[in-house]
Amino acid sequence: MSKSQTTKYKVGQDNVGLFGLDLHNPVFFVSGLVIVAFVLITLMFQADAKEFFGWLRPWLTTQFD
């Protein structure tokens, strides 16, 4: 069994308070940007996205079913 170690780090010390939410700074903003970029690209290239997702869903369900 491992021994406990004490550090000066406190859980949530790197978080940012925004609109009453407690957000982890790099994780939240990078994830948010990736999601917004994904949605915008999908909306800009709807025909290609339809073809891609039409292929992706059956492939995912057969590979990971």
PQR file of N, CA, C, O and H, with PARSE charges and radii, in Angstrom:
ATOM      1  N   MET A   1       0.854  -1.175   0.000 -0.4000 1.5000
ATOM      2  CA  MET A   1       0.000   0.000   0.000 -0.0000 2.0000
ATOM      3  C   MET A   1       0.900   1.237   0.000  0.5500 1.7000
ATOM      4  O   MET A   1       1.911   1.272   0.701 -0.5500 1.4000
ATOM      5  N   SER A   2       0.538   2.234  -0.772 -0.4000 1.5000
ATOM      6  CA  SER A   2       1.368   3.435  -0.850 -0.0000 2.0000
ATOM      7  C   SER A   2       1.036   4.403   0.285  0.5500 1.7000
ATOM      8  O   SER A   2      -0.066   4.407   0.833 -0.5500 1.4000
ATOM      9  H   SER A   2      -0.283   2.206  -1.342  0.4000 1.0000
ATOM     10  N   LYS A   3       2.024   5.212   0.608 -0.4000 1.5000
ATOM     11  CA  LYS A   3       1.851   6.192   1.674 -0.0000 2.0000
ATOM     12  C   LYS A   3       1.266   7.480   1.109  0.5500 1.7000
ATOM     13  O   LYS A   3       1.508   7.826  -0.048 -0.5500 1.4000
ATOM     14  H   LYS A   3       2.919   5.209   0.163  0.4000 1.0000
ATOM     15  N   SER A   4       0.508   8.172   1.917 -0.4000 1.5000
ATOM     16  CA  SER A   4      -0.057   9.458   1.506 -0.0000 2.0000
ATOM     17  C   SER A   4       1.027  10.513   1.482  0.5500 1.7000
ATOM     18  O   SER A   4       1.949  10.497   2.298 -0.5500 1.4000
ATOM     19  H   SER A   4       0.312   7.890   2.856  0.4000 1.0000
ATOM     20  N   GLN A   5       0.909  11.425   0.542 -0.4000 1.5000
ATOM     21  CA  GLN A   5       1.836  12.530   0.462 -0.0000 2.0000
ATOM     22  C   GLN A   5       1.051  13.820   0.552  0.5500 1.7000
ATOM     23  O   GLN A   5      -0.074  13.902   0.057 -0.5500 1.4000
ATOM     24  H   GLN A   5       0.160  11.438  -0.121  0.4000 1.0000
ATOM     25  N   THR A   6       1.621  14.807   1.165 -0.4000 1.5000
ATOM     26  CA  THR A   6       0.960  16.103   1.259 -0.0000 2.0000
ATOM     27  C   THR A   6       1.656  17.083   0.329  0.5500 1.7000
ATOM     28  O   THR A   6       2.881  17.086   0.212 -0.5500 1.4000
ATOM     29  H   THR A   6       2.535  14.741   1.567  0.4000 1.0000
ATOM     30  N   THR A   7       0.867  17.906  -0.324 -0.4000 1.5000
ATOM     31  CA  THR A   7       1.391  18.942  -1.212 -0.0000 2.0000
ATOM     32  C   THR A   7       0.671  20.240  -0.910  0.5500 1.7000
ATOM     33  O   THR A   7      -0.293  20.265  -0.145 -0.5500 1.4000
ATOM     34  H   THR A   7      -0.129  17.904  -0.229  0.4000 1.0000
ATOM     35  N   LYS A   8       1.140  21.312  -1.512 -0.4000 1.5000
ATOM     36  CA  LYS A   8       0.500  22.616  -1.340 -0.0000 2.0000
ATOM     37  C   LYS A   8      -0.638  22.829  -2.344  0.5500 1.7000
ATOM     38  O   LYS A   8      -1.353  23.829  -2.280 -0.5500 1.4000
ATOM     39  H   LYS A   8       1.923  21.292  -2.133  0.4000 1.0000
ATOM     40  N   TYR A   9      -0.797  21.882  -3.266 -0.4000 1.5000
ATOM     41  CA  TYR A   9      -1.845  22.005  -4.277 -0.0000 2.0000
ATOM     42  C   TYR A   9      -3.213  21.810  -3.640  0.5500 1.7000
ATOM     43  O   TYR A   9      -3.418  20.900  -2.836 -0.5500 1.4000
ATOM     44  H   TYR A   9      -0.217  21.069  -3.318  0.4000 1.0000
ATOM     45  N   LYS A  10      -4.139  22.676  -4.013 -0.4000 1.5000
ATOM     46  CA  LYS A  10      -5.517  22.553  -3.550 -0.0000 2.0000
ATOM     47  C   LYS A  10      -6.410  22.301  -4.761  0.5500 1.7000
ATOM     48  O   LYS A  10      -6.261  22.955  -5.794 -0.5500 1.4000
ATOM     49  H   LYS A  10      -3.973  23.415  -4.666  0.4000 1.0000
ATOM     50  N   VAL A  11      -7.321  21.369  -4.634 -0.4000 1.5000
ATOM     51  CA  VAL A  11      -8.213  21.022  -5.729 -0.0000 2.0000
ATOM     52  C   VAL A  11      -8.991  22.265  -6.150  0.5500 1.7000
ATOM     53  O   VAL A  11      -9.612  22.935  -5.326 -0.5500 1.4000
ATOM     54  H   VAL A  11      -7.441  20.838  -3.795  0.4000 1.0000
ATOM     55  N   GLY A  12      -8.945  22.560  -7.448 -0.4000 1.5000
ATOM     56  CA  GLY A  12      -9.679  23.698  -7.980 -0.0000 2.0000
ATOM     57  C   GLY A  12      -8.927  25.015  -7.932  0.5500 1.7000
ATOM     58  O   GLY A  12      -9.500  26.055  -8.256 -0.5500 1.4000
ATOM     59  H   GLY A  12      -8.440  22.016  -8.118  0.4000 1.0000
ATOM     60  N   GLN A  13      -7.666  25.002  -7.540 -0.4000 1.5000
ATOM     61  CA  GLN A  13      -6.939  26.267  -7.426 -0.0000 2.0000
ATOM     62  C   GLN A  13      -6.697  26.936  -8.778  0.5500 1.7000
ATOM     63  O   GLN A  13      -6.497  28.149  -8.839 -0.5500 1.4000
ATOM     64  H   GLN A  13      -7.201  24.157  -7.277  0.4000 1.0000
ATOM     65  N   ASP A  14      -6.713  26.165  -9.852 -0.4000 1.5000
ATOM     66  CA  ASP A  14      -6.489  26.718 -11.190 -0.0000 2.0000
ATOM     67  C   ASP A  14      -7.786  27.064 -11.907  0.5500 1.7000
ATOM     68  O   ASP A  14      -7.754  27.517 -13.051 -0.5500 1.4000
ATOM     69  H   ASP A  14      -6.875  25.179  -9.803  0.4000 1.0000
ATOM     70  N   ASN A  15      -8.903  26.861 -11.269 -0.4000 1.5000
ATOM     71  CA  ASN A  15     -10.193  27.096 -11.906 -0.0000 2.0000
ATOM     72  C   ASN A  15     -10.503  28.580 -12.018  0.5500 1.7000
ATOM     73  O   ASN A  15      -9.960  29.409 -11.288 -0.5500 1.4000
ATOM     74  H   ASN A  15      -8.929  26.492 -10.340  0.4000 1.0000
ATOM     75  N   VAL A  16     -11.395  28.890 -12.958 -0.4000 1.5000
ATOM     76  CA  VAL A  16     -11.821  30.262 -13.214 -0.0000 2.0000
ATOM     77  C   VAL A  16     -13.315  30.347 -12.932  0.5500 1.7000
ATOM     78  O   VAL A  16     -14.075  29.473 -13.349 -0.5500 1.4000
ATOM     79  H   VAL A  16     -11.836  28.216 -13.551  0.4000 1.0000
ATOM     80  N   GLY A  17     -13.733  31.374 -12.242 -0.4000 1.5000
ATOM     81  CA  GLY A  17     -15.159  31.581 -12.014 -0.0000 2.0000
ATOM     82  C   GLY A  17     -15.721  32.467 -13.110  0.5500 1.7000
ATOM     83  O   GLY A  17     -15.272  33.600 -13.283 -0.5500 1.4000
ATOM     84  H   GLY A  17     -13.116  32.084 -11.903  0.4000 1.0000
ATOM     85  N   LEU A  18     -16.704  31.962 -13.859 -0.4000 1.5000
ATOM     86  CA  LEU A  18     -17.283  32.716 -14.968 -0.0000 2.0000
ATOM     87  C   LEU A  18     -18.778  32.458 -14.982  0.5500 1.7000
ATOM     88  O   LEU A  18     -19.207  31.307 -15.062 -0.5500 1.4000
ATOM     89  H   LEU A  18     -17.069  31.041 -13.719  0.4000 1.0000
ATOM     90  N   PHE A  19     -19.571  33.505 -14.907 -0.4000 1.5000
ATOM     91  CA  PHE A  19     -21.035  33.409 -14.904 -0.0000 2.0000
ATOM     92  C   PHE A  19     -21.547  32.492 -13.788  0.5500 1.7000
ATOM     93  O   PHE A  19     -22.545  31.792 -13.958 -0.5500 1.4000
ATOM     94  H   PHE A  19     -19.222  34.440 -14.843  0.4000 1.0000
ATOM     95  N   GLY A  20     -20.866  32.503 -12.666 -0.4000 1.5000
ATOM     96  CA  GLY A  20     -21.274  31.679 -11.547 -0.0000 2.0000
ATOM     97  C   GLY A  20     -20.881  30.218 -11.671  0.5500 1.7000
ATOM     98  O   GLY A  20     -21.306  29.388 -10.868 -0.5500 1.4000
ATOM     99  H   GLY A  20     -20.055  33.072 -12.527  0.4000 1.0000
ATOM    100  N   LEU A  21     -20.072  29.901 -12.672 -0.4000 1.5000
ATOM    101  CA  LEU A  21     -19.618  28.524 -12.880 -0.0000 2.0000
ATOM    102  C   LEU A  21     -18.159  28.401 -12.461  0.5500 1.7000
ATOM    103  O   LEU A  21     -17.401  29.367 -12.547 -0.5500 1.4000
ATOM    104  H   LEU A  21     -19.726  30.576 -13.324  0.4000 1.0000
ATOM    105  N   ASP A  22     -17.774  27.236 -12.017 -0.4000 1.5000
ATOM    106  CA  ASP A  22     -16.393  26.956 -11.647 -0.0000 2.0000
ATOM    107  C   ASP A  22     -15.777  26.126 -12.769  0.5500 1.7000
ATOM    108  O   ASP A  22     -16.034  24.926 -12.865 -0.5500 1.4000
ATOM    109  H   ASP A  22     -18.390  26.451 -11.948  0.4000 1.0000
ATOM    110  N   LEU A  23     -14.960  26.763 -13.623 -0.4000 1.5000
ATOM    111  CA  LEU A  23     -14.444  26.128 -14.833 -0.0000 2.0000
ATOM    112  C   LEU A  23     -12.947  25.908 -14.728  0.5500 1.7000
ATOM    113  O   LEU A  23     -12.216  26.767 -14.233 -0.5500 1.4000
ATOM    114  H   LEU A  23     -14.751  27.737 -13.545  0.4000 1.0000
ATOM    115  N   HIS A  24     -12.497  24.756 -15.195 -0.4000 1.5000
ATOM    116  CA  HIS A  24     -11.065  24.502 -15.262 -0.0000 2.0000
ATOM    117  C   HIS A  24     -10.562  25.193 -16.524  0.5500 1.7000
ATOM    118  O   HIS A  24     -10.965  24.845 -17.634 -0.5500 1.4000
ATOM    119  H   HIS A  24     -13.090  24.059 -15.597  0.4000 1.0000
ATOM    120  N   ASN A  25      -9.702  26.150 -16.352 -0.4000 1.5000
ATOM    121  CA  ASN A  25      -9.317  27.078 -17.415 -0.0000 2.0000
ATOM    122  C   ASN A  25      -8.911  26.413 -18.720  0.5500 1.7000
ATOM    123  O   ASN A  25      -9.625  26.606 -19.704 -0.5500 1.4000
ATOM    124  H   ASN A  25      -9.375  26.434 -15.451  0.4000 1.0000
ATOM    125  N   PRO A  26      -7.831  25.647 -18.817 -0.5600 1.5000
ATOM    126  CA  PRO A  26      -7.452  25.157 -20.144  0.2800 2.0000
ATOM    127  C   PRO A  26      -8.431  24.127 -20.709  0.5500 1.7000
ATOM    128  O   PRO A  26      -8.703  24.136 -21.910 -0.5500 1.4000
ATOM    129  N   VAL A  27      -8.949  23.264 -19.889 -0.4000 1.5000
ATOM    130  CA  VAL A  27      -9.824  22.196 -20.395 -0.0000 2.0000
ATOM    131  C   VAL A  27     -11.103  22.773 -20.977  0.5500 1.7000
ATOM    132  O   VAL A  27     -11.484  22.410 -22.090 -0.5500 1.4000
ATOM    133  H   VAL A  27      -8.728  23.256 -18.914  0.4000 1.0000
ATOM    134  N   PHE A  28     -11.763  23.643 -20.270 -0.4000 1.5000
ATOM    135  CA  PHE A  28     -13.050  24.169 -20.720 -0.0000 2.0000
ATOM    136  C   PHE A  28     -12.905  24.968 -22.010  0.5500 1.7000
ATOM    137  O   PHE A  28     -13.663  24.750 -22.956 -0.5500 1.4000
ATOM    138  H   PHE A  28     -11.454  23.937 -19.365  0.4000 1.0000
ATOM    139  N   PHE A  29     -11.956  25.878 -22.063 -0.4000 1.5000
ATOM    140  CA  PHE A  29     -11.860  26.763 -23.219 -0.0000 2.0000
ATOM    141  C   PHE A  29     -11.352  26.035 -24.469  0.5500 1.7000
ATOM    142  O   PHE A  29     -11.812  26.329 -25.572 -0.5500 1.4000
ATOM    143  H   PHE A  29     -11.340  26.055 -21.295  0.4000 1.0000
ATOM    144  N   VAL A  30     -10.432  25.111 -24.323 -0.4000 1.5000
ATOM    145  CA  VAL A  30      -9.969  24.346 -25.484 -0.0000 2.0000
ATOM    146  C   VAL A  30     -11.102  23.452 -25.997  0.5500 1.7000
ATOM    147  O   VAL A  30     -11.331  23.375 -27.204 -0.5500 1.4000
ATOM    148  H   VAL A  30     -10.058  24.872 -23.426  0.4000 1.0000
ATOM    149  N   SER A  31     -11.802  22.786 -25.095 -0.4000 1.5000
ATOM    150  CA  SER A  31     -12.932  21.939 -25.496 -0.0000 2.0000
ATOM    151  C   SER A  31     -14.015  22.766 -26.176  0.5500 1.7000
ATOM    152  O   SER A  31     -14.575  22.350 -27.190 -0.5500 1.4000
ATOM    153  H   SER A  31     -11.615  22.849 -24.115  0.4000 1.0000
ATOM    154  N   GLY A  32     -14.308  23.924 -25.623 -0.4000 1.5000
ATOM    155  CA  GLY A  32     -15.317  24.798 -26.216 -0.0000 2.0000
ATOM    156  C   GLY A  32     -14.949  25.236 -27.622  0.5500 1.7000
ATOM    157  O   GLY A  32     -15.801  25.253 -28.511 -0.5500 1.4000
ATOM    158  H   GLY A  32     -13.854  24.262 -24.799  0.4000 1.0000
ATOM    159  N   LEU A  33     -13.687  25.591 -27.830 -0.4000 1.5000
ATOM    160  CA  LEU A  33     -13.239  26.003 -29.160 -0.0000 2.0000
ATOM    161  C   LEU A  33     -13.310  24.848 -30.159  0.5500 1.7000
ATOM    162  O   LEU A  33     -13.695  25.047 -31.311 -0.5500 1.4000
ATOM    163  H   LEU A  33     -12.995  25.577 -27.108  0.4000 1.0000
ATOM    164  N   VAL A  34     -12.944  23.657 -29.728 -0.4000 1.5000
ATOM    165  CA  VAL A  34     -13.009  22.499 -30.624 -0.0000 2.0000
ATOM    166  C   VAL A  34     -14.457  22.214 -31.015  0.5500 1.7000
ATOM    167  O   VAL A  34     -14.734  21.916 -32.177 -0.5500 1.4000
ATOM    168  H   VAL A  34     -12.631  23.495 -28.792  0.4000 1.0000
ATOM    169  N   ILE A  35     -15.372  22.300 -30.071 -0.4000 1.5000
ATOM    170  CA  ILE A  35     -16.787  22.045 -30.368 -0.0000 2.0000
ATOM    171  C   ILE A  35     -17.348  23.091 -31.317  0.5500 1.7000
ATOM    172  O   ILE A  35     -18.047  22.750 -32.271 -0.5500 1.4000
ATOM    173  H   ILE A  35     -15.148  22.542 -29.127  0.4000 1.0000
ATOM    174  N   VAL A  36     -17.051  24.360 -31.068 -0.4000 1.5000
ATOM    175  CA  VAL A  36     -17.538  25.440 -31.941 -0.0000 2.0000
ATOM    176  C   VAL A  36     -16.964  25.279 -33.351  0.5500 1.7000
ATOM    177  O   VAL A  36     -17.690  25.444 -34.331 -0.5500 1.4000
ATOM    178  H   VAL A  36     -16.483  24.638 -30.292  0.4000 1.0000
ATOM    179  N   ALA A  37     -15.677  24.962 -33.466 -0.4000 1.5000
ATOM    180  CA  ALA A  37     -15.063  24.766 -34.781 -0.0000 2.0000
ATOM    181  C   ALA A  37     -15.708  23.587 -35.510  0.5500 1.7000
ATOM    182  O   ALA A  37     -15.961  23.665 -36.712 -0.5500 1.4000
ATOM    183  H   ALA A  37     -15.087  24.828 -32.670  0.4000 1.0000
ATOM    184  N   PHE A  38     -15.973  22.498 -34.790 -0.4000 1.5000
ATOM    185  CA  PHE A  38     -16.606  21.324 -35.383 -0.0000 2.0000
ATOM    186  C   PHE A  38     -17.992  21.666 -35.915  0.5500 1.7000
ATOM    187  O   PHE A  38     -18.344  21.268 -37.026 -0.5500 1.4000
ATOM    188  H   PHE A  38     -15.767  22.435 -33.814  0.4000 1.0000
ATOM    189  N   VAL A  39     -18.768  22.387 -35.148 -0.4000 1.5000
ATOM    190  CA  VAL A  39     -20.122  22.758 -35.566 -0.0000 2.0000
ATOM    191  C   VAL A  39     -20.070  23.686 -36.781  0.5500 1.7000
ATOM    192  O   VAL A  39     -20.826  23.498 -37.735 -0.5500 1.4000
ATOM    193  H   VAL A  39     -18.482  22.711 -34.246  0.4000 1.0000
ATOM    194  N   LEU A  40     -19.185  24.684 -36.752 -0.4000 1.5000
ATOM    195  CA  LEU A  40     -19.076  25.613 -37.881 -0.0000 2.0000
ATOM    196  C   LEU A  40     -18.648  24.904 -39.165  0.5500 1.7000
ATOM    197  O   LEU A  40     -19.198  25.169 -40.235 -0.5500 1.4000
ATOM    198  H   LEU A  40     -18.571  24.836 -35.977  0.4000 1.0000
ATOM    199  N   ILE A  41     -17.682  24.015 -39.063 -0.4000 1.5000
ATOM    200  CA  ILE A  41     -17.229  23.282 -40.251 -0.0000 2.0000
ATOM    201  C   ILE A  41     -18.351  22.397 -40.788  0.5500 1.7000
ATOM    202  O   ILE A  41     -18.549  22.294 -41.999 -0.5500 1.4000
ATOM    203  H   ILE A  41     -17.235  23.800 -38.195  0.4000 1.0000
ATOM    204  N   THR A  42     -19.084  21.761 -39.872 -0.4000 1.5000
ATOM    205  CA  THR A  42     -20.209  20.927 -40.293 -0.0000 2.0000
ATOM    206  C   THR A  42     -21.276  21.753 -40.995  0.5500 1.7000
ATOM    207  O   THR A  42     -21.843  21.306 -41.992 -0.5500 1.4000
ATOM    208  H   THR A  42     -18.923  21.844 -38.889  0.4000 1.0000
ATOM    209  N   LEU A  43     -21.561  22.954 -40.493 -0.4000 1.5000
ATOM    210  CA  LEU A  43     -22.567  23.810 -41.118 -0.0000 2.0000
ATOM    211  C   LEU A  43     -22.087  24.366 -42.459  0.5500 1.7000
ATOM    212  O   LEU A  43     -22.889  24.537 -43.378 -0.5500 1.4000
ATOM    213  H   LEU A  43     -21.100  23.317 -39.683  0.4000 1.0000
ATOM    214  N   MET A  44     -20.796  24.646 -42.580 -0.4000 1.5000
ATOM    215  CA  MET A  44     -20.271  25.194 -43.830 -0.0000 2.0000
ATOM    216  C   MET A  44     -20.242  24.147 -44.939  0.5500 1.7000
ATOM    217  O   MET A  44     -20.442  24.476 -46.109 -0.5500 1.4000
ATOM    218  H   MET A  44     -20.145  24.507 -41.834  0.4000 1.0000
ATOM    219  N   PHE A  45     -19.997  22.900 -44.581 -0.4000 1.5000
ATOM    220  CA  PHE A  45     -19.881  21.829 -45.571 -0.0000 2.0000
ATOM    221  C   PHE A  45     -20.952  20.769 -45.297  0.5500 1.7000
ATOM    222  O   PHE A  45     -20.636  19.621 -44.983 -0.5500 1.4000
ATOM    223  H   PHE A  45     -19.834  22.633 -43.631  0.4000 1.0000
ATOM    224  N   GLN A  46     -22.203  21.162 -45.419 -0.4000 1.5000
ATOM    225  CA  GLN A  46     -23.309  20.278 -45.056 -0.0000 2.0000
ATOM    226  C   GLN A  46     -23.382  19.027 -45.913  0.5500 1.7000
ATOM    227  O   GLN A  46     -23.637  17.938 -45.398 -0.5500 1.4000
ATOM    228  H   GLN A  46     -22.459  22.095 -45.675  0.4000 1.0000
ATOM    229  N   ALA A  47     -23.163  19.166 -47.203 -0.4000 1.5000
ATOM    230  CA  ALA A  47     -23.262  17.991 -48.089 -0.0000 2.0000
ATOM    231  C   ALA A  47     -22.171  16.985 -47.757  0.5500 1.7000
ATOM    232  O   ALA A  47     -22.433  15.786 -47.667 -0.5500 1.4000
ATOM    233  H   ALA A  47     -22.956  20.050 -47.622  0.4000 1.0000
ATOM    234  N   ASP A  48     -20.957  17.467 -47.576 -0.4000 1.5000
ATOM    235  CA  ASP A  48     -19.850  16.574 -47.219 -0.0000 2.0000
ATOM    236  C   ASP A  48     -20.063  15.967 -45.839  0.5500 1.7000
ATOM    237  O   ASP A  48     -19.760  14.794 -45.620 -0.5500 1.4000
ATOM    238  H   ASP A  48     -20.744  18.441 -47.649  0.4000 1.0000
ATOM    239  N   ALA A  49     -20.585  16.766 -44.904 -0.4000 1.5000
ATOM    240  CA  ALA A  49     -20.843  16.263 -43.553 -0.0000 2.0000
ATOM    241  C   ALA A  49     -21.917  15.184 -43.577  0.5500 1.7000
ATOM    242  O   ALA A  49     -21.823  14.195 -42.851 -0.5500 1.4000
ATOM    243  H   ALA A  49     -20.831  17.719 -45.082  0.4000 1.0000
ATOM    244  N   LYS A  50     -22.934  15.372 -44.409 -0.4000 1.5000
ATOM    245  CA  LYS A  50     -24.002  14.363 -44.510 -0.0000 2.0000
ATOM    246  C   LYS A  50     -23.438  13.046 -45.020  0.5500 1.7000
ATOM    247  O   LYS A  50     -23.770  11.978 -44.506 -0.5500 1.4000
ATOM    248  H   LYS A  50     -23.010  16.175 -44.999  0.4000 1.0000
ATOM    249  N   GLU A  51     -22.588  13.128 -46.027 -0.4000 1.5000
ATOM    250  CA  GLU A  51     -21.973  11.914 -46.574 -0.0000 2.0000
ATOM    251  C   GLU A  51     -21.049  11.256 -45.540  0.5500 1.7000
ATOM    252  O   GLU A  51     -21.065  10.037 -45.373 -0.5500 1.4000
ATOM    253  H   GLU A  51     -22.318  13.995 -46.444  0.4000 1.0000
ATOM    254  N   PHE A  52     -20.255  12.065 -44.859 -0.4000 1.5000
ATOM    255  CA  PHE A  52     -19.322  11.529 -43.868 -0.0000 2.0000
ATOM    256  C   PHE A  52     -20.059  10.868 -42.703  0.5500 1.7000
ATOM    257  O   PHE A  52     -19.726   9.748 -42.317 -0.5500 1.4000
ATOM    258  H   PHE A  52     -20.242  13.055 -44.995  0.4000 1.0000
ATOM    259  N   PHE A  53     -21.058  11.552 -42.140 -0.4000 1.5000
ATOM    260  CA  PHE A  53     -21.782  10.989 -40.999 -0.0000 2.0000
ATOM    261  C   PHE A  53     -22.648   9.802 -41.425  0.5500 1.7000
ATOM    262  O   PHE A  53     -22.900   8.896 -40.631 -0.5500 1.4000
ATOM    263  H   PHE A  53     -21.329  12.462 -42.454  0.4000 1.0000
ATOM    264  N   GLY A  54     -23.105   9.810 -42.689 -0.4000 1.5000
ATOM    265  CA  GLY A  54     -23.827   8.665 -43.214 -0.0000 2.0000
ATOM    266  C   GLY A  54     -22.942   7.428 -43.274  0.5500 1.7000
ATOM    267  O   GLY A  54     -23.429   6.308 -43.121 -0.5500 1.4000
ATOM    268  H   GLY A  54     -22.900  10.547 -43.334  0.4000 1.0000
ATOM    269  N   TRP A  55     -21.639   7.622 -43.497 -0.4000 1.5000
ATOM    270  CA  TRP A  55     -20.681   6.528 -43.485 -0.0000 2.0000
ATOM    271  C   TRP A  55     -20.235   6.197 -42.061  0.5500 1.7000
ATOM    272  O   TRP A  55     -20.048   5.028 -41.725 -0.5500 1.4000
ATOM    273  H   TRP A  55     -21.243   8.532 -43.621  0.4000 1.0000
ATOM    274  N   LEU A  56     -20.065   7.217 -41.228 -0.4000 1.5000
ATOM    275  CA  LEU A  56     -19.489   7.034 -39.899 -0.0000 2.0000
ATOM    276  C   LEU A  56     -20.387   6.222 -38.971  0.5500 1.7000
ATOM    277  O   LEU A  56     -19.901   5.331 -38.275 -0.5500 1.4000
ATOM    278  H   LEU A  56     -20.217   8.167 -41.500  0.4000 1.0000
ATOM    279  N   ARG A  57     -21.673   6.509 -38.948 -0.4000 1.5000
ATOM    280  CA  ARG A  57     -22.579   5.822 -38.008 -0.0000 2.0000
ATOM    281  C   ARG A  57     -22.598   4.315 -38.232  0.5500 1.7000
ATOM    282  O   ARG A  57     -22.422   3.570 -37.268 -0.5500 1.4000
ATOM    283  H   ARG A  57     -22.068   7.233 -39.514  0.4000 1.0000
ATOM    284  N   PRO A  58     -22.804   3.828 -39.456 -0.5600 1.5000
ATOM    285  CA  PRO A  58     -22.785   2.368 -39.634  0.2800 2.0000
ATOM    286  C   PRO A  58     -21.420   1.762 -39.304  0.5500 1.7000
ATOM    287  O   PRO A  58     -21.352   0.675 -38.732 -0.5500 1.4000
ATOM    288  N   TRP A  59     -20.351   2.442 -39.653 -0.4000 1.5000
ATOM    289  CA  TRP A  59     -19.020   1.915 -39.338 -0.0000 2.0000
ATOM    290  C   TRP A  59     -18.813   1.810 -37.830  0.5500 1.7000
ATOM    291  O   TRP A  59     -18.311   0.796 -37.345 -0.5500 1.4000
ATOM    292  H   TRP A  59     -20.406   3.326 -40.118  0.4000 1.0000
ATOM    293  N   LEU A  60     -19.194   2.846 -37.085 -0.4000 1.5000
ATOM    294  CA  LEU A  60     -19.038   2.816 -35.638 -0.0000 2.0000
ATOM    295  C   LEU A  60     -19.871   1.699 -35.001  0.5500 1.7000
ATOM    296  O   LEU A  60     -19.400   0.991 -34.111 -0.5500 1.4000
ATOM    297  H   LEU A  60     -19.602   3.670 -37.479  0.4000 1.0000
ATOM    298  N   THR A  61     -21.105   1.551 -35.467 -0.4000 1.5000
ATOM    299  CA  THR A  61     -21.969   0.540 -34.850 -0.0000 2.0000
ATOM    300  C   THR A  61     -21.522  -0.888 -35.200  0.5500 1.7000
ATOM    301  O   THR A  61     -21.749  -1.808 -34.415 -0.5500 1.4000
ATOM    302  H   THR A  61     -21.488   2.126 -36.190  0.4000 1.0000
ATOM    303  N   THR A  62     -20.898  -1.085 -36.353 -0.4000 1.5000
ATOM    304  CA  THR A  62     -20.414  -2.429 -36.667 -0.0000 2.0000
ATOM    305  C   THR A  62     -19.080  -2.719 -35.971  0.5500 1.7000
ATOM    306  O   THR A  62     -18.823  -3.857 -35.577 -0.5500 1.4000
ATOM    307  H   THR A  62     -20.713  -0.337 -36.991  0.4000 1.0000
ATOM    308  N   GLN A  63     -18.248  -1.716 -35.821 -0.4000 1.5000
ATOM    309  CA  GLN A  63     -16.938  -1.931 -35.202 -0.0000 2.0000
ATOM    310  C   GLN A  63     -17.008  -1.997 -33.677  0.5500 1.7000
ATOM    311  O   GLN A  63     -16.262  -2.754 -33.056 -0.5500 1.4000
ATOM    312  H   GLN A  63     -18.457  -0.792 -36.142  0.4000 1.0000
ATOM    313  N   PHE A  64     -17.894  -1.214 -33.074 -0.4000 1.5000
ATOM    314  CA  PHE A  64     -17.934  -1.094 -31.614 -0.0000 2.0000
ATOM    315  C   PHE A  64     -19.252  -1.563 -31.027  0.5500 1.7000
ATOM    316  O   PHE A  64     -19.592  -1.189 -29.904 -0.5500 1.4000
ATOM    317  H   PHE A  64     -18.500  -0.600 -33.578  0.4000 1.0000
ATOM    318  N   ASP A  65     -19.991  -2.361 -31.748 -0.4000 1.5000
ATOM    319  CA  ASP A  65     -21.295  -2.823 -31.273 -0.0000 2.0000
ATOM    320  C   ASP A  65     -21.161  -3.785 -30.117  0.5500 1.7000
ATOM    321  O   ASP A  65     -22.166  -4.269 -29.597 -0.5500 1.4000
ATOM    322  H   ASP A  65     -19.716  -2.665 -32.660  0.4000 1.0000
TER
END
